[in-house]
Amino acid sequence: MSRRDRERKPAASPVTVTVCRACCCGSEEKHPGVDHAGQYERLREAVGTAGRVRAVKCLDACAHSNVVVVGPSGEGREAGGRPVWLGWVLADDMIEEIAEWVHAGGPGLADPPGLLDLQQISVSRRIREGLPN
């Protein structure tokens, strides 16, 4: 991904990457040896202005930690994209694939790259609807 791609103007309603950080996700106790803070910063840097990255408290999908939700941009939602929940986001290559997907347009506009489709998890409607705006 080039520097120019990372410096594009953000969309009016960009792809949003929500990173669970509080309970099990981001926990040294549950995932020793994972640099959770570094992973979050690498994701923010790799996404750049192509999307928005935010950390939230528990998303209530602890069995799949670390959990990341990739929400579509406005354009992606119009094309039928819906938020995609990813589980077990622990490796740096997954961070790069998430960033690559955001730069390609995200849900509704591009298929997830690499092996991200294998990381997709299904959560209950109660949990999905509890995702903060």
The 8 nearest C-alpha neighbors of each residue, nearest first, counted from 0:
[[1, 4, 2, 99, 5, 3, 102, 45],
 [2, 0, 4, 3, 5, 6, 45, 102],
 [1, 3, 5, 4, 6, 0, 7, 47],
 [2, 4, 6, 1, 5, 7, 0, 8],
 [5, 3, 1, 2, 6, 7, 0, 102],
 [6, 4, 47, 2, 3, 7, 48, 49],
 [5, 7, 3, 4, 48, 2, 8, 47],
 [8, 6, 4, 5, 48, 9, 49, 3],
 [7, 9, 48, 6, 10, 49, 5, 11],
 [10, 8, 49, 48, 7, 13, 50, 11],
 [9, 11, 13, 12, 8, 49, 72, 50],
 [10, 12, 13, 9, 73, 72, 8, 74],
 [11, 13, 73, 10, 72, 14, 74, 9],
 [14, 12, 72, 10, 50, 11, 15, 9],
 [13, 15, 72, 50, 71, 70, 51, 105],
 [16, 14, 51, 70, 50, 69, 52, 13],
 [15, 17, 69, 52, 68, 51, 70, 53],
 [16, 18, 68, 53, 67, 54, 52, 15],
 [19, 17, 67, 54, 53, 55, 20, 66],
 [18, 20, 55, 66, 57, 24, 54, 56],
 [21, 19, 25, 24, 56, 55, 54, 18],
 [22, 20, 56, 57, 24, 25, 23, 19],
 [21, 23, 57, 24, 20, 26, 56, 25],
 [24, 22, 26, 61, 25, 29, 64, 21],
 [25, 23, 65, 64, 20, 26, 22, 19],
 [24, 26, 20, 35, 23, 21, 27, 65],
 [25, 27, 28, 23, 29, 24, 30, 22],
 [26, 28, 31, 30, 29, 25, 33, 32],
 [27, 29, 26, 30, 31, 23, 25, 32],
 [28, 30, 26, 27, 31, 23, 24, 25],
 [31, 29, 27, 28, 33, 26, 32, 25],
 [32, 30, 27, 33, 28, 29, 26, 34],
 [31, 33, 30, 34, 27, 35, 28, 29],
 [34, 32, 31, 35, 30, 27, 89, 38],
 [35, 33, 37, 36, 38, 32, 27, 31],
 [34, 36, 38, 25, 37, 33, 39, 26],
 [37, 35, 39, 38, 34, 40, 25, 41],
 [38, 36, 40, 34, 39, 35, 41, 42],
 [37, 39, 35, 41, 36, 40, 34, 42],
 [40, 38, 42, 36, 37, 41, 35, 43],
 [39, 41, 43, 37, 42, 38, 44, 36],
 [42, 40, 44, 38, 39, 43, 45, 37],
 [41, 43, 45, 39, 40, 44, 94, 46],
 [44, 42, 40, 46, 41, 45, 52, 47],
 [43, 45, 47, 41, 42, 46, 40, 5],
 [44, 46, 42, 47, 43, 98, 41, 95],
 [47, 45, 98, 43, 44, 49, 50, 42],
 [48, 46, 5, 44, 45, 49, 43, 6],
 [47, 49, 9, 50, 6, 5, 7, 8],
 [50, 48, 9, 47, 102, 46, 5, 7],
 [51, 49, 14, 13, 48, 15, 46, 9],
 [50, 52, 15, 16, 14, 13, 53, 48],
 [53, 51, 16, 43, 15, 17, 50, 54],
 [54, 52, 17, 18, 16, 55, 51, 15],
 [53, 55, 18, 17, 19, 20, 56, 52],
 [56, 54, 19, 20, 18, 53, 57, 17],
 [55, 57, 21, 20, 19, 58, 54, 22],
 [56, 58, 59, 22, 21, 19, 20, 55],
 [57, 59, 60, 19, 56, 130, 126, 55],
 [60, 58, 57, 61, 126, 62, 22, 19],
 [59, 61, 62, 58, 63, 64, 66, 122],
 [62, 60, 64, 63, 59, 23, 24, 22],
 [61, 63, 60, 64, 23, 59, 86, 65],
 [64, 62, 86, 61, 87, 60, 65, 66],
 [65, 63, 66, 24, 87, 61, 86, 62],
 [64, 66, 24, 87, 88, 86, 63, 89],
 [65, 67, 86, 64, 19, 85, 88, 63],
 [66, 68, 18, 85, 17, 84, 19, 69],
 [69, 67, 84, 17, 83, 16, 85, 70],
 [70, 68, 16, 83, 82, 15, 17, 84],
 [69, 71, 82, 15, 14, 68, 16, 83],
 [72, 70, 14, 106, 75, 76, 80, 105],
 [71, 73, 14, 13, 75, 12, 74, 76],
 [74, 72, 12, 76, 75, 77, 71, 13],
 [73, 75, 77, 72, 76, 78, 71, 12],
 [74, 76, 107, 72, 78, 71, 80, 108],
 [75, 77, 80, 79, 73, 78, 74, 71],
 [78, 76, 74, 75, 79, 73, 80, 107],
 [79, 77, 75, 76, 107, 80, 74, 108],
 [80, 78, 76, 107, 77, 75, 81, 106],
 [107, 81, 79, 76, 106, 75, 71, 78],
 [80, 82, 71, 76, 106, 83, 70, 79],
 [83, 81, 70, 69, 71, 68, 84, 80],
 [82, 84, 69, 68, 81, 70, 85, 119],
 [85, 83, 68, 120, 119, 67, 82, 69],
 [86, 84, 119, 118, 67, 120, 66, 68],
 [85, 87, 66, 63, 118, 88, 64, 65],
 [86, 88, 65, 64, 63, 89, 66, 118],
 [89, 87, 65, 86, 90, 66, 93, 85],
 [88, 90, 87, 65, 91, 33, 93, 94],
 [89, 91, 92, 93, 88, 94, 33, 38],
 [90, 92, 94, 93, 95, 89, 38, 88],
 [91, 93, 95, 94, 90, 96, 97, 89],
 [94, 92, 96, 91, 95, 90, 97, 88],
 [93, 95, 91, 97, 92, 96, 42, 98],
 [94, 96, 98, 92, 93, 97, 99, 91],
 [97, 95, 99, 93, 98, 94, 112, 100],
 [96, 98, 100, 94, 99, 95, 93, 101],
 [99, 97, 46, 101, 95, 100, 96, 45],
 [98, 100, 96, 102, 97, 101, 95, 103],
 [99, 101, 103, 97, 105, 98, 102, 111],
 [100, 102, 105, 98, 104, 103, 99, 14],
 [101, 103, 99, 100, 104, 49, 98, 46],
 [104, 102, 100, 101, 105, 109, 99, 108],
 [105, 103, 101, 108, 102, 109, 100, 106],
 [104, 106, 101, 100, 109, 108, 71, 103],
 [107, 105, 80, 71, 108, 75, 109, 81],
 [80, 106, 108, 75, 78, 79, 109, 76],
 [107, 109, 104, 75, 106, 105, 78, 110],
 [110, 108, 105, 104, 106, 107, 103, 111],
 [109, 111, 112, 106, 108, 105, 100, 107],
 [110, 112, 100, 115, 116, 109, 113, 105],
 [113, 111, 96, 115, 110, 100, 114, 99],
 [114, 112, 115, 96, 111, 116, 93, 117],
 [113, 115, 116, 117, 112, 118, 111, 93],
 [116, 114, 118, 117, 113, 111, 112, 119],
 [115, 117, 118, 119, 114, 111, 112, 113],
 [118, 116, 115, 114, 119, 120, 85, 113],
 [119, 117, 115, 85, 116, 86, 120, 87],
 [120, 118, 85, 116, 117, 84, 86, 115],
 [121, 119, 84, 85, 86, 118, 122, 63],
 [120, 122, 123, 119, 84, 85, 83, 86],
 [123, 121, 126, 120, 127, 124, 60, 84],
 [122, 124, 125, 126, 127, 121, 128, 60],
 [123, 125, 127, 126, 128, 122, 129, 121],
 [126, 124, 123, 128, 127, 129, 122, 130],
 [125, 127, 129, 123, 124, 128, 122, 59],
 [128, 126, 124, 129, 125, 130, 123, 122],
 [127, 129, 125, 126, 130, 124, 131, 123],
 [130, 128, 126, 127, 131, 125, 58, 124],
 [129, 131, 128, 127, 132, 126, 58, 17],
 [130, 132, 129, 55, 128, 58, 17, 127],
 [131, 130, 129, 15, 17, 128, 70, 55]]
